[in-house]
Amino acid sequence: MRRLVAIASLVALAGPARAGSADVPRIFVVALKAPPELTFTGKRLGQTIAAQGAKAGSFEVLGPDAVEERVGRRAYQRLVECAGDARCLAEADVPLGADRIVGGQLVLRESAYEVRAVQVDAKTGKAVSTFARVIPVASRRLVPDVAAASEALLRGELEATGAVFVTASTPRAEVRIDGETAGFTPLTARLKPGKHKVEVEKPGFAKPEPRWVDVVEGDVADVSVKLAPAGPFLEPDAR
């Protein structure tokens, strides 16, 4: 009896057990795959995602350096090279001991960064959540925008979308969004929140400057473009 009382006293001194501690997901974050000149930036973005998870306190998160130390350089590089592909991350044959893995890709296209990150269930190989951003280089928003999107990614939330409605002064003008053909005016396109590059052009008309549009979750951004007829083509002097 005395022994039981002593044990009970020790338990009371230790304080209450952490509720749900066994349910805290263990998440390993690797650097985002990037071209050689952006390798450091890709690693920094991986560190940013991990830091946001640690700050939230709802996850057990290992950042890029800790993951590399745990699995070794060669195995770590295999994970980075997956570039956020869910099946590749799950089948990389790396003994992680993690519940989830986060990877992704960073690409520089003209004057904007394209960032994509994915959280993968290490057991099923299925993507739990993703985010994608197009961020103008000159805006200096790369790290802050990735940080802002990271907590929802780690919580496994599906990213909400906004929309852009594009019109032009002449019908059937071609619309390109973030460098990809989206259709013809008038056009409504659903997009991830953040900055997006919208280009509108039509043969016979001067090409206007691209528009950078800030898409907000649950909102519609209007883009109206006036197309001016192109000037006549002048033959060079044949003298």
Secondary structure, DSSP 8 states (H G I E B T S, - for coil): -HHHHHHHHHHHHH----TTGGGS-EEEE---B--GGGHHHHHHHHHHHHHHHHHHTSSEEE-HHHHHHHH-HHHHHHHHHTTT-HHHHHTS------SEEEEEEEEEETTEEEEEEEEEETTT--EEEEEEEEEEGGGT-HHHHHHHHHHHHHHT-----EEEEEEESSSS-EEEETTEEEEESSEEEEE-SEEEEEEEE-TTB-----EEEEE-TT-EEEEEE---B----------
